[in-house]
Amino acid sequence: MPLSRRQLGFAAAMGLAALASLSSSAFAAGPVSIYTYHNHPPFVLEAGKGLSYDLAEYLNRKAKGSATFRIEVVTRAQLDKLLAAPDFSGVVAWVAPEWLKDKDKTTYLWTGGVMDDANVILSSTKAKLEYKDPSSLKGKQFGGIAGHKYAGIDDLVAAGAIVREDAEKERNNLRKLEAGRIDATLLPRSTANFLLKEMDLGSKVYVAPTAQSSYTRQILVPKGNAELHKLVSAAVADMGKDSGWQATLTSYGGK
């Protein structure tokens, strides 16, 4: 007996629902790339090691097989290109909305805070620099990282009030600071905590109490992926009471 138009419509709707469910399941079981352009300690120490890889392990544990997370280290330029693609399907770790022109959080979905951090100014304990604002660096030799931008500081460099000397790695600038070849450098507090301990420079390098900037690192999820956002947000919300994750942060010098 032929199906009525109403029955055909119902069958079509059920078919679409089944396909949507299958698609969702296929995504959930597949890999999810965690992109990061923070290729310095404590986030990346070497291939496969660092806080970013521990984050992937944590999310995999929380996902319980519903998704598989893996780290993809990229440059900032590569990340910008990925985010501009309409089919971007990964997540981005350790970022803040204002860094990606999404201060109002309308372009992407965001989790709660993964880590509170700040950019701090470091100098030698033999010539402590009490940083208040970029003008505190006038007349100083500032060690930067090639390709990095420093809000407020770069303006004074352009005006000739600060001399900027770039290095390729954060460790290089700390050695320059120790040797007296530069007067100051800037690092994320998380990076400074890790490197000063690793390099045994705690007694030789002074960290100014006033930060150049403070921020909360979060995880970005594409706007169209509410299910992934729900999964990652729930995992992030559990971080504060997860003793394993807290122990991991402590091991890198975090709080």
Helices and strands as residue ranges (DSSP letters): H 5-29, E 31-36, H 51-63, E 68-73, H 76-84, E 91-95, G 97-100, E 109-110, E 115-124, G 134-137, E 141-145, H 153-158, E 163-167, H 170-179, E 184-188, H 189-198, E 205-207, E 213-221, H 226-237, G 239-241, H 243-251
